[in-house]
């Protein structure tokens, strides 16, 4: 079984054009119009191949490809769609779109798993008023909601404490987490 590298590449390039600044990189910061456009494009790609989608209270996009035994804990493949200012094409997005390509390749080969496969595009992993890795920390219940300045910071992101609480997942829902990730260095060596 082989992935369709052209299909993966085309999706990466298309999402990479959202927030692209000619000869400077990609600026797709969390809680911006560019981020929302990229997340909606990813959502469309997911739904077009039969992946059920939801956006949680803090803006994480969660896609679920149903397994044969959905009561089992899910296999999660994920990363983030937001970038640092003038970021690279592969940072974050490669981890998400490679997960999508895994599901598409499985569908092409008529392969089903026992477990659900979830693709999670975490929001604000590169940073926001709430700090870095916000979407994944929110999902794991690792945001200190008693911290004095969090209400102000959440408000700056258009969120409430209730949004954060509604994003928390039970860790027992997940069997494995996989992330393909490329660093933001100036030179990529293989």
N, C-alpha and C positions, 0 to 999 in steps of 0.2 A: 504494500500500500504506500503510495507516494502522495505528498501534498501537491496542490496546484500552485506553484510558486508565482505564476503570473497573476492568478486571482488574489493571492495574498498581497503581492506588490501593488497591484492596482488599488486595492482598498487602502493600503497605507499611504499611497501617494494622494488619493482623494481626500482622506481625512487630514493629511499633512498640509493640504492647500488651505485649510481653514485656520486662519491666524498667521499664514505665511507672510513674512516681510522679505521682499526681494533681496537676496544676497546677505541676509542677516539672520535667518532662521525662522522659527515658528514661535509666536507668542500667543498661547492659548491658555490664559490664566483662569483659575477657578472662579466661578460665580460671574462669568462674563458672557456676552452674547456669542463669542467664538466658541467658548466651552459648550454652551447649550447647543449650538449648531452641530458640533462634532459628536456630542452625545446622541442627538437625534438621528444623525446619519448612522451611527453604530446601532442604535435601536432598530432602525429600518432594516439594516443588514441582518440583524438577529431575527426579526420577525419574518423576513422573507424566506428564511430557511426553517421556520417552524420552532424557533426558540421563543418561549414566553418571556416577556419582559416586565419589569417594574422599576420604578425609581423611588428609592427610599427617602425619608425625610431630610437627609443632608445632601441629596443629589447623587448618590451612588446608583449606577445603572446595574441591575442584576438580571442576567438572562439565564433561563433554566431550560435545558434540553432534557426532556423526560427520559429516564431509564426504565427498564423493565420492572424494577422493584423500587419505586420512588420513596418507600418508607426508609430505605437505607440512607445513611449519611451521604452527602453530595461530594463529588470531586470538584474542586474549584480551581479555575484557571483565571488569573487576573493580573491587573496592574492599574495604570492610571492614564487618563486622557489629557489632563492638564500638563502644561509645560512650564519651565522656567522662562523668563524673558529671553527671546532669541534662542530657544531650545532646538534640539535636533528632532529629526523625523522619527527615529526609532525609540527614543526614551519613552517608556510607558506604553505607547501605542502598539509596539511590537508584541508585548506580552498579552494584550487583549486580542489583537487581530490574529495572532498565532493560535490562540484558543478557539476563535471562531473558525479558523481554517481546519483545526482538528475535527470539529463537529461536521463541517462541510465534507471533509474527506471521509469521515465515518459514514455519513449519509450516502455519498457517492458509492461506497463499498457495501452498503446495506449492513452495517455493523451497529449493533445496539449494545449498550452496557447495562449491567444490573443497576448501577447507581445513576442518579441524575448527574449531569455535568452542568455546573454553573460557571458562567463567565461574569466576572465582576469588574466593572470600570469604576475604581474608587475616585471620588471627587476630592480635590484640594490636597493631593498627596505632596505636591511641590511647595505648598504653603498658602496661607491665607491669614486673615486676622486671628484665626484659631490655631495657627501654627501648622507645621508640616505633618504629613501623614494623617490629616484630619479625618478623611472618609473612612479609612480602615480602623482608626482608633475609635471613631464613633460606633462603627459596627460591632466592635469587640467590647463596648462599654467602658472604654478607657479615657473618656473625657470627664474631667473633674467639674461637675455641674455646680459645685458649691464654691468654686473659685470666684472671687468678687468681680473681676473684669470680664468673665465669660458672657454674661448677659449682654454687655455692650459689644463684645466681639461677635457674638452670634447675630446680634441685630445688624451689625455692619455687613454680614454675609446674607442678610435676609432670612435668618433662621430664628427658631425659638428653642428653648429647653425641651419642649414637647417633641419637636422635630428630631432632636438628638436621641431622646428616649425611644421614639418610634423606630429608630434605625438599628437598635441593638439586636443582635442575633445571638442565639444559643450556640456556643462553640461545638456542642454535640451534633449540630446539624451538618458538620463538615468532617469528611474523612481525611482528605488530603488537600493541600494548597500548592499549586504549581505556578511559578512566575518566570517567564523568560524576560530578562531585563538587560538593557544595554546602557553602559555608563555614558555620561555627558562629557567625556574627555575630548580634546581637540583632535586626537589621533586614535583611530580604532585599529587595534592590532589583532590578528587572528593567530 
